[in-house]
Amino acid sequence: MKIIHFADLHLGVESYGHVDAETGLSSRFLDFLDSFDRLVDYAIDRKVDLVLFCGDAYKSRDPSQTQQREFARRIKQLAECGIPVFLLVGNHDLPNASGRATTTEIFDTLAIENVTVAGKPGIHRIATTSGDIQIVALPWLKRSSVVGKEDSKNLDFNQLNQKMQEILSDIIDNLAGKLDPAIPAVLAAHVWVQGARIGSEDTMSIGAEHMLLTSSVAKPEFDYVALGHIHRHQILNENPPVVYSGSLECLDFGDEDDEKGFYVVEIDHTAQKRWTSFEFRGISGRRFLRINIDIAPEDISPTDTILKTLKVSHDELYGNIVRLEINLPQECVAQIDENAIRQAASEAYYFSIIKNVKHSLRPRLGESSVETLSPTQTLQAYIELKQPEYSRETADKLAELGTAIIQSNRDT
């Protein structure tokens, strides 16, 4: 049995993009659809038995009609080719208000053939061309839907998360105990498992949500544990495999060093043996590239220094999202020719410049910096510094007149 495991599609992310002239859509939206198309084409060409999606179809809990149409078009393409599709509900798929539908619930409502939606914990038995498979579903569950008000009113934040961990672990244990051991079984969960490395700049709130221990999901009843919610693909356990597929496309500069794609899982589960293999299939999507340049105070031509670096990085710039971070002293800021720099990086898909300016203290007067002295003290320090040029009488007169001017300014 061959399965594709992917998650965190996040259709609707439009940062670092522009309006596509032909379609009128965000160019980044088209990037995400292109990556999705590659997965769909792979599934159809290789005749996989199941496509398993572990949550977060859209960036927004209220996606646009266009985003929903394009997602449905690709799910329909898989289903019409006879490939069952399993859609797990993630936190971004949940509505903002109770009683409203999830973003993927429409497939369940219309009873689309070969499409299963899991919005609550349970066991789903799905028929594939290579036989049946059991999928234990653990969608994203809000604390308010799991921990009752009476149970939570005297609990602090950490105790609430501990309570959630206990409840979710019990749900998994209970469902695992109901599985038929003669049939392959997979746990599909949209959850944060402790020890997972986070790969995105701003989509995860560390410490702000509940998490599970690896031991809570790595049950011997499962041939494979397919996870969603963390955007960096990674393996948390080998036997059984506990795997985050990561997001299908880079979302921001937090994904700069991550390879994006999906997992191809093969399960051989018979009375004689149980064997699972899994392989990550990368998708060569648009890269995020950060270039750091340090400008020295003595650099007489900082723009040329920057242009030389960009010339060396030319092949990496093409078609990618590039952020140039320039670390420079304040006195060099006026010497930076942004137009020349942007021209040199014109083949980048998206290019931004960030200047990290090092502000130096103003000249010192004796043992003190100007910023640490009052106006009167600054005047006195300056006169003392210039004392060799003045007679004592002149120095005293300057101090008297200067102090009077400072005082008159204060009075006004």
C-alpha positions, 0 to 999 in steps of 0.5 A, a space after each residue: 500500500 502506497 500513501 502520500 502524506 502531506 499537510 499545512 498547505 496554507 492556501 492564501 498566503 500572499 506575502 512577498 508576492 504581486 498581482 499576476 497580470 494574466 489571472 489577477 490572482 496573487 503570484 504567491 497563491 499561484 506558487 502554492 497551487 503549483 506545488 499542490 499540482 506537483 503532488 497531485 500529478 505524482 499521486 496520479 502518475 504513481 497510482 498511489 493508494 491514498 492521499 492523506 492530508 493532515 490539516 490546515 488547507 488554508 491560511 485563513 479560517 474564512 478562505 475566499 471563494 477562489 481559494 476554495 474553488 482551487 483546493 476543491 478542483 485538485 481534490 476532485 481530480 484525485 478522487 475522480 482518478 480513483 484515489 481516496 483522499 483523507 482530509 483532517 481538520 487543522 486549527 486553521 480549518 476551524 471556524 471562528 465561532 461555534 456552530 459554523 462549518 469548517 473549511 473542508 466540511 463541504 466535501 462531507 456534506 456533499 458526500 463526494 466519492 473517495 473523499 473523507 473528512 475528519 472533524 472529530 476523533 474517530 476511526 475511519 476504514 477506507 477501501 483502497 486498490 491495495 486493500 482496506 486501511 484504518 485511519 485513527 483521526 485526531 483533528 485539532 481540538 480546542 481546549 473549550 471543546 475538550 475541557 469543560 468549564 467546571 473542570 477548568 475554572 480552578 486550573 492555571 494555564 499550565 494545568 489546562 495544557 496538562 489536562 488537554 495532554 491527558 485527555 488527548 492521550 486517552 482518546 488515542 489509547 481508546 481508539 488504538 484499542 479498537 483497531 483490527 490488528 489484521 488491517 494496516 492502521 495509521 494515526 493522522 493527527 494535527 497536533 504539536 508533539 513535544 520535541 518537534 523543531 519549529 520552522 516558521 517565523 510567526 505561525 507558532 506560539 511557543 508555550 501558548 498551546 498544548 502538546 503531546 509526548 512522542 510516547 502518546 502517539 507512537 503506539 505499537 498498533 500504528 504502522 505509521 503516524 502522520 502529523 500536521 501543524 509543524 511546518 518543518 518536515 522531521 522524523 520524531 520516532 522510527 518504530 513506528 514512524 512518527 513524521 511531520 511532513 511539514 508545509 508544502 511551500 515556504 511560508 516566510 524566512 523562517 523556512 529559509 533552510 527547509 526543504 519542502 515537499 511530502 512523504 511517500 509511505 509504503 506499508 506491507 502489513 500481513 499476518 506474516 510481517 509488518 513493514 513500513 518504509 517512508 521517503 521524503 519527496 522534495 518540491 523545488 518551490 520558490 526559495 527564501 534567501 537572506 544575504 547579510 553584508 557587514 560594511 566597515 566604517 573605513 569602507 570608502 565605497 559601501 555600494 560597490 562592496 554590496 554590488 560585488 556580493 550580489 554579483 557572486 550570488 547572482 544565480 541564487 537571486 534568480 526567481 527567489 524571495 531575497 532579503 538583503 540585510 546591511 549592517 553598517 555604521 551611521 556615517 555610511 548610510 548616505 553613501 548607499 545607492 539603493 537604486 543601483 542595488 535594486 537594479 543589480 538584484 532585478 532578477 529576484 522574484 521579490 527583493 527587500 533591503 533592511 539596514 541595521 544602522 550602528 549608531 556610534 556615540 558622539 565625540 567624547 569630551 575628556 572622559 565623558 560622552 556628550 550624551 551623559 552630560 548636561 548642557 552646562 557640563 558639556 560647555 564646561 568640558 568643552 572649554 577645558 578641552 580647549 583651554 590651551 587655546 584660551 587664557 584663563 580670563 577668556 575661558 572664565 568669560 566664555 563659561 559665564 556667557 555660555 551659562 547665561 545663554 543656556 539659562 535664558 533658553 531654559 527660562 523661555 
